[in-house]
């Protein structure tokens, strides 16, 4: 990660990060901007080893949540992510992320990207 900040598009501030990526065809460095789409908070697993390590809301889809399970594969850190619907007001499960099984791992990049 090279930096973070906000970019105003059509009057709306969007949180972004800048990441150094591969060199361009002529050998010049390339910096890409990525917009924040969700927030992940640490979860209290309450003794449930299958519960996600992280969960939180999705910024652009207020009826959805994201859950994440951290782990290792071949000695490298991995993060598995799953998107589900939020619980209804009555507490009925519409896709409770804390009870969902961990999906297939998603390889994490070597760069740590905080928001």
C-alpha positions in Angstrom: 0.0 0.0 0.0 1.3 3.4 -0.9 -1.4 5.7 0.7 -4.9 6.2 1.6 -7.4 9.0 1.5 -10.7 10.2 0.0 -11.7 11.1 -3.5 -14.7 13.2 -4.3 -16.8 11.9 -7.1 -20.0 13.9 -8.0 -20.1 15.4 -4.5 -19.7 12.2 -2.6 -16.5 11.4 -0.7 -15.2 7.9 -1.3 -12.5 6.3 0.9 -9.7 4.9 -1.3 -6.3 3.4 -1.0 -3.4 3.6 -3.5 -1.5 0.4 -4.2 1.8 0.0 -6.2 1.2 -2.7 -8.8 3.3 -4.2 -11.6 5.2 -1.9 -13.9 3.6 -0.7 -17.1 4.7 -2.0 -20.5 7.4 0.7 -20.7 8.7 0.0 -17.2 7.1 2.9 -15.3 5.5 2.2 -11.9 1.7 1.8 -11.9 -0.4 3.0 -8.9 -4.0 1.9 -8.7 -6.8 3.3 -6.6 -9.3 1.0 -4.8 -12.5 2.1 -3.2 -13.7 0.8 0.2 -16.7 -1.6 -0.1 -17.0 -3.0 3.4 -15.7 -3.0 7.0 -14.6 -6.1 8.9 -14.6 -6.1 12.7 -13.1 -8.7 14.9 -15.7 -11.3 16.1 -16.1 -12.8 19.5 -16.4 -16.4 18.4 -17.9 -17.4 21.8 -16.3 -20.9 21.6 -17.6 -21.6 18.1 -14.5 -22.5 16.1 -16.6 -22.4 12.8 -17.7 -18.8 13.4 -16.0 -16.1 11.3 -13.0 -14.3 12.6 -14.4 -11.0 11.2 -17.7 -9.6 10.0 -19.3 -6.3 9.1 -21.6 -4.4 6.9 -21.2 -3.8 3.1 -21.2 -0.1 2.4 -23.1 -0.2 -0.9 -25.6 -2.9 -0.1 -27.2 -2.2 3.3 -29.1 -5.5 3.4 -25.9 -7.5 3.2 -23.1 -8.5 5.5 -19.6 -9.9 4.9 -17.9 -12.5 7.0 -14.2 -13.5 6.9 -12.2 -16.5 8.2 -8.4 -16.2 8.5 -6.2 -19.2 8.1 -3.1 -20.6 6.3 -2.6 -22.6 3.2 0.9 -23.9 2.2 2.4 -21.8 4.9 0.9 -18.5 3.6 -1.9 -16.4 5.1 -5.4 -16.8 3.5 -8.7 -15.0 4.0 -12.0 -16.6 3.0 -14.9 -14.3 2.5 -18.7 -14.9 2.4 -21.5 -12.4 1.8 -25.0 -13.1 3.3 -28.2 -11.2 4.0 -28.5 -9.4 7.3 -30.7 -10.8 10.0 -34.3 -9.6 10.0 -35.7 -7.4 12.8 -37.3 -10.5 14.4 -33.9 -12.3 14.5 -34.9 -14.8 11.9 -31.9 -16.1 9.9 -31.7 -14.8 6.4 -28.1 -15.9 6.0 -26.5 -15.5 9.3 -22.7 -15.1 8.6 -21.8 -16.4 12.1 -23.4 -19.7 11.5 -22.2 -20.1 7.9 -19.5 -22.6 7.0 -16.2 -21.1 5.8 -16.0 -20.8 2.0 -13.0 -21.7 0.0 -9.9 -19.6 0.9 -9.1 -16.4 -0.9 -5.4 -15.7 -1.2 -4.3 -12.6 0.6 -1.8 -10.3 -1.1 1.5 -9.7 0.7 0.5 -6.0 1.2 -1.6 -5.3 4.3 -4.4 -2.9 3.3 -6.0 -1.1 6.3 -9.0 1.1 6.0 
